[in-house]
Amino acid sequence: MLAAFALEVKLFPDRTPSSTIAINKHAQFRPHRDNGAGNGQSVSLIVGLGEYIGGEVIIENEIHDIRNGVEFDGWSDRHWTAPFVGERYSLVWFTPMGVVLNDLWWWENRVE
């Protein structure tokens, strides 16, 4: 888990570290906006891993290759997964509203 959060910092060092990560295997989401308890969340960061073709994330009808990371507002922006073939994983980092850096217990134990 610490390595997954360290990857976010390595890929986007100027980004405020996230409190939460979703790890997806072969997930293909239909058009949606993120929801859940609370009043929203921070800007999401999604990165694609694996040997796959297709699998872009479509955000408000714009196609984005996620292999190098894409930031977007999952709470406000309608988004979904394009069809793909192969072994596709995605990592999605975000922080629910109300969580602050001091709440991130793992940050003190992060992998550099």
TIRO-2110 file (N, C-alpha, C; in Angstrom, 1 decimal):
// TIRO-2110
0.8, -1.2, 0.0, N, 1, A
0.0, 0.0, 0.0, CA, 1, A
0.9, 1.3, 0.0, C, 1, A
1.9, 1.3, 0.8, N, 2, A
2.8, 2.4, 0.9, CA, 2, A
3.4, 2.7, -0.5, C, 2, A
3.8, 1.6, -1.2, N, 3, A
4.4, 1.8, -2.5, CA, 3, A
3.4, 2.4, -3.5, C, 3, A
2.1, 2.0, -3.4, N, 4, A
1.1, 2.6, -4.3, CA, 4, A
1.0, 4.1, -4.1, C, 4, A
1.0, 4.5, -2.8, N, 5, A
0.9, 6.0, -2.5, CA, 5, A
2.2, 6.7, -2.9, C, 5, A
3.4, 6.0, -2.7, N, 6, A
4.6, 6.6, -3.1, CA, 6, A
4.7, 6.8, -4.7, C, 6, A
4.1, 5.9, -5.4, N, 7, A
4.0, 6.0, -6.9, CA, 7, A
3.3, 7.3, -7.3, C, 7, A
2.3, 7.7, -6.6, N, 8, A
1.6, 8.9, -6.9, CA, 8, A
2.5, 10.1, -6.8, C, 8, A
3.3, 10.1, -5.7, N, 9, A
4.2, 11.2, -5.4, CA, 9, A
5.4, 11.2, -6.4, C, 9, A
5.8, 10.0, -6.8, N, 10, A
6.9, 9.9, -7.9, CA, 10, A
6.4, 10.5, -9.2, C, 10, A
5.2, 10.1, -9.6, N, 11, A
4.7, 10.5, -10.9, CA, 11, A
4.3, 11.9, -10.9, C, 11, A
3.7, 12.5, -9.9, N, 12, A
3.2, 13.8, -9.8, CA, 12, A
3.7, 14.5, -8.5, C, 12, A
5.0, 14.8, -8.4, N, 13, A
5.6, 15.3, -7.2, CA, 13, A
5.0, 16.6, -6.7, C, 13, A
4.4, 17.4, -7.6, N, 14, A
3.8, 18.7, -7.2, CA, 14, A
2.3, 18.6, -6.7, C, 14, A
1.8, 17.4, -6.8, N, 15, A
0.4, 17.1, -6.4, CA, 15, A
0.3, 16.8, -4.9, C, 15, A
-0.7, 17.4, -4.3, N, 16, A
-1.0, 17.1, -2.9, CA, 16, A
-1.2, 15.6, -2.7, C, 16, A
-0.6, 14.9, -1.9, N, 17, A
-0.8, 13.4, -1.7, CA, 17, A
-2.2, 13.1, -1.4, C, 17, A
-2.7, 12.0, -2.0, N, 18, A
-4.1, 11.6, -1.8, CA, 18, A
-4.2, 10.7, -0.5, C, 18, A
-5.4, 10.6, 0.0, N, 19, A
-5.7, 9.7, 1.1, CA, 19, A
-6.2, 8.4, 0.7, C, 19, A
-6.7, 8.3, -0.5, N, 20, A
-7.4, 7.1, -1.0, CA, 20, A
-6.9, 6.6, -2.4, C, 20, A
-6.9, 5.3, -2.6, N, 21, A
-6.6, 4.8, -3.9, CA, 21, A
-7.6, 3.7, -4.2, C, 21, A
-8.0, 3.7, -5.4, N, 22, A
-8.8, 2.6, -6.0, CA, 22, A
-7.9, 1.8, -7.0, C, 22, A
-7.8, 0.5, -6.8, N, 23, A
-7.0, -0.3, -7.7, CA, 23, A
-8.0, -1.2, -8.5, C, 23, A
-8.0, -1.1, -9.8, N, 24, A
-9.0, -1.8, -10.6, CA, 24, A
-8.3, -2.7, -11.5, C, 24, A
-8.8, -3.9, -11.7, N, 25, A
-8.3, -4.9, -12.7, CA, 25, A
-9.4, -5.2, -13.7, C, 25, A
-9.1, -4.9, -14.9, N, 26, A
-10.0, -5.2, -16.1, CA, 26, A
-11.4, -4.4, -15.9, C, 26, A
-11.4, -3.3, -15.2, N, 27, A
-12.6, -2.6, -15.0, CA, 27, A
-13.0, -1.8, -16.2, C, 27, A
-14.2, -1.8, -16.6, N, 28, A
-14.7, -1.0, -17.7, CA, 28, A
-16.0, -0.3, -17.2, C, 28, A
-15.8, 1.0, -16.9, N, 29, A
-17.0, 1.7, -16.3, CA, 29, A
-17.8, 2.4, -17.3, C, 29, A
-19.1, 2.4, -17.1, N, 30, A
-20.0, 3.1, -18.0, CA, 30, A
-20.0, 4.6, -17.6, C, 30, A
-20.6, 5.5, -18.4, N, 31, A
-20.6, 6.9, -18.1, CA, 31, A
-21.2, 7.2, -16.7, C, 31, A
-20.4, 7.9, -15.9, N, 32, A
-20.9, 8.2, -14.5, CA, 32, A
-20.1, 9.4, -14.0, C, 32, A
-20.6, 9.9, -12.9, N, 33, A
-19.9, 10.9, -12.0, CA, 33, A
-19.7, 10.2, -10.7, C, 33, A
-18.5, 10.4, -10.1, N, 34, A
-18.3, 9.7, -8.8, CA, 34, A
-19.3, 10.2, -7.7, C, 34, A
-19.6, 9.4, -6.8, N, 35, A
-20.5, 9.8, -5.7, CA, 35, A
-20.1, 9.0, -4.5, C, 35, A
-20.9, 9.1, -3.5, N, 36, A
-20.6, 8.5, -2.2, CA, 36, A
-20.9, 9.4, -1.1, C, 36, A
-20.6, 9.0, 0.1, N, 37, A
-20.8, 9.8, 1.3, CA, 37, A
-19.9, 11.1, 1.2, C, 37, A
-20.4, 12.2, 1.8, N, 38, A
-19.7, 13.4, 1.8, CA, 38, A
-20.1, 14.4, 0.7, C, 38, A
-19.3, 15.4, 0.6, N, 39, A
-19.6, 16.5, -0.3, CA, 39, A
-18.7, 16.6, -1.5, C, 39, A
-18.1, 15.5, -1.9, N, 40, A
-17.2, 15.6, -3.1, CA, 40, A
-15.8, 15.0, -2.7, C, 40, A
-14.9, 15.4, -3.6, N, 41, A
-13.5, 14.9, -3.4, CA, 41, A
-12.6, 15.8, -4.1, C, 41, A
-11.3, 15.5, -3.9, N, 42, A
-10.3, 16.3, -4.6, CA, 42, A
-10.2, 15.9, -6.1, C, 42, A
-9.4, 16.5, -6.9, N, 43, A
-9.1, 16.1, -8.2, CA, 43, A
-8.5, 14.7, -8.2, C, 43, A
-9.1, 13.8, -9.0, N, 44, A
-8.6, 12.4, -9.1, CA, 44, A
-7.4, 12.4, -10.1, C, 44, A
-6.5, 11.4, -9.8, N, 45, A
-5.4, 11.1, -10.7, CA, 45, A
-5.6, 9.6, -11.1, C, 45, A
-5.6, 9.3, -12.4, N, 46, A
-5.7, 7.9, -12.8, CA, 46, A
-4.5, 7.6, -13.7, C, 46, A
-4.0, 6.4, -13.5, N, 47, A
-2.8, 5.9, -14.2, CA, 47, A
-3.2, 4.4, -14.7, C, 47, A
-2.9, 4.1, -16.0, N, 48, A
-3.1, 2.8, -16.5, CA, 48, A
-1.8, 2.0, -16.5, C, 48, A
-1.9, 0.7, -16.2, N, 49, A
-0.8, -0.2, -16.1, CA, 49, A
-1.2, -1.5, -16.9, C, 49, A
-0.2, -2.2, -17.4, N, 50, A
-0.5, -3.4, -18.1, CA, 50, A
-0.3, -3.4, -19.6, C, 50, A
-0.4, -4.6, -20.2, N, 51, A
-0.3, -4.7, -21.6, CA, 51, A
-1.8, -4.8, -22.2, C, 51, A
-2.2, -3.6, -22.7, N, 52, A
-3.6, -3.6, -23.2, CA, 52, A
-3.6, -2.6, -24.4, C, 52, A
-4.7, -2.7, -25.2, N, 53, A
-4.9, -1.8, -26.3, CA, 53, A
-6.3, -1.2, -26.0, C, 53, A
-6.4, 0.1, -26.3, N, 54, A
-7.6, 0.8, -26.0, CA, 54, A
-7.6, 1.2, -24.5, C, 54, A
-8.8, 1.2, -23.9, N, 55, A
-8.9, 1.4, -22.4, CA, 55, A
-8.7, 2.9, -22.0, C, 55, A
-8.8, 3.8, -22.9, N, 56, A
-8.7, 5.2, -22.6, CA, 56, A
-9.8, 5.6, -21.6, C, 56, A
-9.6, 6.7, -20.9, N, 57, A
-10.7, 7.2, -20.1, CA, 57, A
-11.3, 8.4, -20.9, C, 57, A
-12.6, 8.4, -21.0, N, 58, A
-13.3, 9.5, -21.7, CA, 58, A
-13.9, 10.4, -20.7, C, 58, A
-13.4, 11.7, -20.7, N, 59, A
-13.9, 12.6, -19.7, CA, 59, A
-14.6, 13.7, -20.5, C, 59, A
-15.9, 13.8, -20.2, N, 60, A
-16.7, 14.9, -20.9, CA, 60, A
-16.5, 14.8, -22.4, C, 60, A
-16.5, 13.6, -22.9, N, 61, A
-16.4, 13.3, -24.4, CA, 61, A
-15.0, 13.6, -25.0, C, 61, A
-14.0, 13.8, -24.1, N, 62, A
-12.6, 13.9, -24.6, CA, 62, A
-11.9, 12.7, -24.2, C, 62, A
-11.2, 12.1, -25.2, N, 63, A
-10.4, 10.8, -25.0, CA, 63, A
-9.1, 11.1, -24.4, C, 63, A
-8.7, 10.4, -23.3, N, 64, A
-7.4, 10.5, -22.6, CA, 64, A
-6.7, 9.2, -22.4, C, 64, A
-5.5, 9.1, -22.9, N, 65, A
-4.7, 7.9, -22.7, CA, 65, A
-4.2, 8.1, -21.2, C, 65, A
-4.4, 7.1, -20.4, N, 66, A
-4.0, 7.2, -19.0, CA, 66, A
-2.7, 6.6, -18.6, C, 66, A
-1.9, 6.1, -19.6, N, 67, A
-0.7, 5.5, -19.3, CA, 67, A
0.3, 6.4, -18.5, C, 67, A
0.3, 7.7, -18.8, N, 68, A
1.2, 8.6, -18.1, CA, 68, A
0.5, 9.4, -17.1, C, 68, A
-0.8, 9.1, -16.8, N, 69, A
-1.5, 9.8, -15.7, CA, 69, A
-2.3, 10.9, -16.3, C, 69, A
-3.6, 11.0, -15.8, N, 70, A
-4.5, 12.1, -16.2, CA, 70, A
-5.2, 12.5, -14.9, C, 70, A
-5.2, 13.8, -14.7, N, 71, A
-6.0, 14.4, -13.5, CA, 71, A
-7.3, 14.9, -14.1, C, 71, A
-8.4, 14.7, -13.2, N, 72, A
-9.7, 15.2, -13.6, CA, 72, A
-10.6, 15.2, -12.4, C, 72, A
-11.7, 15.9, -12.5, N, 73, A
-12.6, 16.1, -11.4, CA, 73, A
-13.7, 15.0, -11.5, C, 73, A
-13.5, 13.9, -10.9, N, 74, A
-14.4, 12.7, -11.1, CA, 74, A
-15.8, 13.0, -10.4, C, 74, A
-15.8, 13.9, -9.5, N, 75, A
-17.1, 14.3, -8.8, CA, 75, A
-18.0, 15.1, -9.8, C, 75, A
-17.4, 15.9, -10.6, N, 76, A
-18.1, 16.8, -11.5, CA, 76, A
-18.2, 16.4, -12.9, C, 76, A
-17.1, 15.8, -13.4, N, 77, A
-16.9, 15.4, -14.8, CA, 77, A
-17.5, 14.0, -15.1, C, 77, A
-18.3, 13.9, -16.1, N, 78, A
-18.8, 12.6, -16.5, CA, 78, A
-17.7, 11.9, -17.2, C, 78, A
-17.4, 10.6, -16.8, N, 79, A
-16.3, 9.9, -17.3, CA, 79, A
-16.6, 8.4, -17.4, C, 79, A
-15.9, 7.7, -18.3, N, 80, A
-16.1, 6.3, -18.5, CA, 80, A
-14.9, 5.7, -19.2, C, 80, A
-14.8, 4.4, -19.3, N, 81, A
-13.7, 3.6, -19.9, CA, 81, A
-14.0, 3.2, -21.3, C, 81, A
-13.1, 3.5, -22.2, N, 82, A
-13.3, 3.0, -23.6, CA, 82, A
-13.0, 1.5, -23.6, C, 82, A
-13.6, 0.7, -24.5, N, 83, A
-13.3, -0.7, -24.6, CA, 83, A
-11.8, -1.0, -24.8, C, 83, A
-11.4, -2.1, -24.3, N, 84, A
-10.0, -2.5, -24.4, CA, 84, A
-9.9, -4.0, -24.5, C, 84, A
-8.7, -4.5, -24.9, N, 85, A
-8.3, -5.9, -24.9, CA, 85, A
-7.0, -6.0, -24.2, C, 85, A
-6.8, -7.1, -23.5, N, 86, A
-5.5, -7.3, -22.8, CA, 86, A
-5.6, -7.2, -21.3, C, 86, A
-4.5, -7.1, -20.6, N, 87, A
-4.4, -7.0, -19.2, CA, 87, A
-4.3, -5.5, -18.8, C, 87, A
-5.4, -5.0, -18.3, N, 88, A
-5.5, -3.6, -17.9, CA, 88, A
-5.8, -3.4, -16.5, C, 88, A
-4.9, -2.6, -15.8, N, 89, A
-5.1, -2.2, -14.4, CA, 89, A
-5.1, -0.7, -14.4, C, 89, A
-5.9, -0.1, -13.5, N, 90, A
-5.8, 1.3, -13.3, CA, 90, A
-5.7, 1.6, -11.8, C, 90, A
-5.0, 2.7, -11.5, N, 91, A
-4.9, 3.2, -10.2, CA, 91, A
-5.5, 4.6, -10.2, C, 91, A
-6.4, 4.8, -9.2, N, 92, A
-7.1, 6.1, -9.1, CA, 92, A
-6.9, 6.6, -7.7, C, 92, A
-6.2, 7.8, -7.6, N, 93, A
-5.9, 8.4, -6.3, CA, 93, A
-6.9, 9.6, -6.2, C, 93, A
-7.3, 9.8, -5.0, N, 94, A
-8.2, 11.0, -4.7, CA, 94, A
-8.3, 11.1, -3.1, C, 94, A
-8.8, 12.2, -2.7, N, 95, A
-9.0, 12.5, -1.3, CA, 95, A
-10.5, 13.0, -1.1, C, 95, A
-11.3, 12.3, -0.3, N, 96, A
-12.6, 12.8, 0.0, CA, 96, A
-12.5, 14.2, 0.7, C, 96, A
-13.5, 15.0, 0.4, N, 97, A
-13.5, 16.4, 1.1, CA, 97, A
-13.5, 16.2, 2.6, C, 97, A
-12.8, 17.1, 3.2, N, 98, A
-12.7, 17.1, 4.7, CA, 98, A
-11.5, 16.4, 5.2, C, 98, A
-10.8, 15.6, 4.4, N, 99, A
-9.6, 14.9, 4.8, CA, 99, A
-8.4, 15.9, 4.6, C, 99, A
-7.5, 16.0, 5.6, N, 100, A
-6.4, 16.9, 5.5, CA, 100, A
-5.1, 16.1, 5.6, C, 100, A
-4.0, 16.7, 5.2, N, 101, A
-2.7, 16.0, 5.2, CA, 101, A
-2.4, 15.4, 6.5, C, 101, A
-2.7, 16.0, 7.6, N, 102, A
-2.5, 15.5, 8.9, CA, 102, A
-3.2, 14.2, 9.2, C, 102, A
-4.3, 13.9, 8.4, N, 103, A
-5.0, 12.7, 8.6, CA, 103, A
-4.4, 11.5, 7.9, C, 103, A
-3.4, 11.7, 7.1, N, 104, A
-2.7, 10.7, 6.3, CA, 104, A
-1.7, 10.0, 7.1, C, 104, A
-2.1, 9.0, 7.9, N, 105, A
-1.2, 8.3, 8.8, CA, 105, A
0.0, 7.7, 8.1, C, 105, A
-0.2, 7.3, 6.9, N, 106, A
0.8, 6.6, 6.1, CA, 106, A
1.9, 7.6, 5.6, C, 106, A
1.6, 8.9, 5.6, N, 107, A
2.6, 9.8, 5.0, CA, 107, A
3.8, 9.9, 5.8, C, 107, A
3.8, 9.7, 7.1, N, 108, A
5.0, 9.7, 7.9, CA, 108, A
5.8, 8.5, 7.6, C, 108, A
5.2, 7.4, 7.1, N, 109, A
5.9, 6.1, 6.8, CA, 109, A
6.1, 5.9, 5.4, C, 109, A
6.1, 7.0, 4.6, N, 110, A
6.1, 6.8, 3.1, CA, 110, A
7.5, 6.3, 2.7, C, 110, A
7.4, 5.7, 1.5, N, 111, A
8.6, 5.1, 0.8, CA, 111, A
9.2, 6.3, -0.1, C, 111, A
10.4, 6.6, 0.1, N, 112, A
11.0, 7.7, -0.7, CA, 112, A
11.7, 7.1, -2.0, C, 112, A
END
